[in-house]
Amino acid sequence: MVHGGLKAGSGEELHAHDFDARIMVLGGEITVCRDNTAMTFKAGEHCEIPAGCVHATQVGPEGVAFMVGNAYRRAAAT
C-alpha cells in the first residue's frame, strides 16, 4: 500500500502493468480511460485496474491524493 499524489493536469499515456492495482482516491479527482471508456473517480471512490489492462490517466484541476495497492498474481499450483 502506497500513499501518493499527482499534480493538477498531469497524466499518463496508454500503458499496462504486470500487477493488479486498486486506487482509493482521498482528495481531488483522476480520470481513468480504459476499454474506450473514461471514468472519473473522486474522493471516497476507488477503481481497480487488472494486470495487463491498457489504460491512461488524467488528473483533475485540483490534483489528486490517493492510496494504491498492487498485487502480483501468483502462478497456479501444480
N, C-alpha and C positions, 0 to 999 in steps of 0.2 A: 504494500500500500504506500503510495507516494502522494504528498500534498504538493500542488503546483499552481501555477497561474500563467496566463499569457496576456500580452498587451493588446489593447484595442486595435481592431483591424488586421491583426496578424492571422496567419492561417498556414495550412499545409496543402501542397498539391496532392494529386492522387497517389496513394501508396497503400501498402498492406503490411501487416505484422505477422510474425510466426507464433503469436500468442493471442489468447482471448483477452480483451480489455473491457473493464466496466468503469465508466466515468460517472462520478457523482458531482454535480455542479453545486458549488457552495455560494457563488455570487456571480453576477453578470450573466453572460449567455454565450453559447457556442452552437454553431450550425454544423451538422454532420451531413455530408452528401454521400449517399451510397445507393446502389441499385437504381440510379437515375431519380432519386428522391432526396430532397433536402428536408431535414427536421431540425428545429431549433429547440435547445434544452436550456432551461433557466434554473435559478436557484431552487434546490429541493428536488429536481428531476435528475434522472440518470439515463444512460444508454449503454448498450452492450454492443461490442464490435467483435465478432468471432475471428479467429485466426484465418488469414487468407482473404478476408473481405476487403476489396479495394474501396477506398473511401478518401474523402478530402474534408478539411475543416476550415471554418471561417469564424473568427472571434467577433463578438458584437462590439458596439461602440463604447461600452464601459469596461472592456476586458473580460476575463473570466478567471475565477478561482475554482479549483477542483481537487478532488481526491481521485486517484486512479489505482485500480488493482489489475495486475496482469497475471495470467495463469497459462503456463505451458501445458499442452496436452501430453498425457503420458501414453506411451505405446501400450497396446493391448497385451495383457499377459498371455503367454503361450503355454 
